[in-house]
Amino acid sequence: MNTSVYIAKRYLFSRKKVHAINIISGISMLGVFVGSAALIIILSVFNGFEKVILSLYSNFSPELKIEAKLGKTFNPDTTYFTNLQKDERIFSYTEVLQEKVLLRYGSKQFIGTLKGVSNSFLKNTQLDSTIMSGSFTLMMDGKNYAVIGTTIQSSLGVNVYDPNANLQIYSPRRNAAAASNPLNEFVVRNITPSGVFGIQQDFDDIVVTSLSFARDLLDEPKQVSSLELNFKKGTNINQVQQDIEQHIGKQFYVKSRMQQNTELYKTLNYERWSVFMILTFVLIIAVFNIIGSLTMLVIDKRKDIAILTSLGAGKKLIQGIFFFEGMMISIIGCVAGIIVGLIFCILQQHYGLIRMGGALTVIDAYPVDLKIADFGLVFLTVLIIAVIASGISARLSVKGLSEIKQDL
């Protein structure tokens, strides 16, 4: 064993003459312990929230989305799109016609987004998990139904359990001339709401209907707003995206889920790293208590240092003793904190120790998702801070050698 490490180990676990040194060392270790555990727990909770939010978004955000660069719609009846629809890797190929509309229920009005989808949209088995009331039914016995977002439901007071509920949808008539009655400039269709879904504000102002209903309302017999593609498990989405972009031409965008929701991904990352930086600053304060602890230890071990120097120990060995003691305090606190953080996260995953407030939340307990990279990040962060703090303490101990020799 290295001499500096051996002596540092003895100093760390031996009683000091000045009891305050034990207290300060304990506080330093406790600070690193708490900071490391907090970082693991917070990062894991953020991972859990990210996983839940993205899984909810994935119900309405396809793995790939094809849109026209120019104009709001395009014709999907081309040779390439026909062949793409037959690709064996594709799980669902959904034609979408989307437009802003005026919704009316009773005497209340709301401007929302109509999203007409082809039958492939219903292949998503997770759609039912988004339903807050009613069911996700778009057509039954030849009759059209609509599924509305929670924002629309709360704004209009729609009752999906009322068999006589009648939602009116207004869309400007194409190429309509000015009329004495403004209502003649709109196409109006009635539809029965079958369910209410809740995801996030970006989606909760949407009315989902069958594609045939949307075509009739918008007077758009062929064009679509976008094509939404989902793929079978194991498919390399990035590779498929590149293949489609190479063959589809420059007239279209091919967007992945991240590109469809860039603001969401940015927000999640900003929040994650902001919290990480805040807790890291707290950790820095805790680790830098080591400087005070080691400085007092130098005072306590003045005679030992003098004896070592008289026996031929150089500045490097003396410096190493206090450097390694500082590292031991930090690493022991860090490892213990990581272990406790891991245990807490596992218990939270299985038993939901800390619950979410409110009965209308999608999840009842704070979600947790453990990632190995987070453990490495926390350990590396503590290690870097500890090296800096221990290095400063070691330099201060060497500077005091001349004073110790004079005193003794």
Helices and strands as residue ranges (DSSP letters): H 3-13, H 19-58, E 64-68, H 79-85, E 90-105, E 108-117, G 119-123, G 127-130, E 131-134, E 139-140, E 143-149, H 150-156, E 167-172, G 182-185, E 186-197, E 206-210, H 211-218, E 226-231, H 237-248, E 252-256, H 257-260, H 262-287, H 289-300, H 302-310, H 315-351, H 372-399, H 401-407
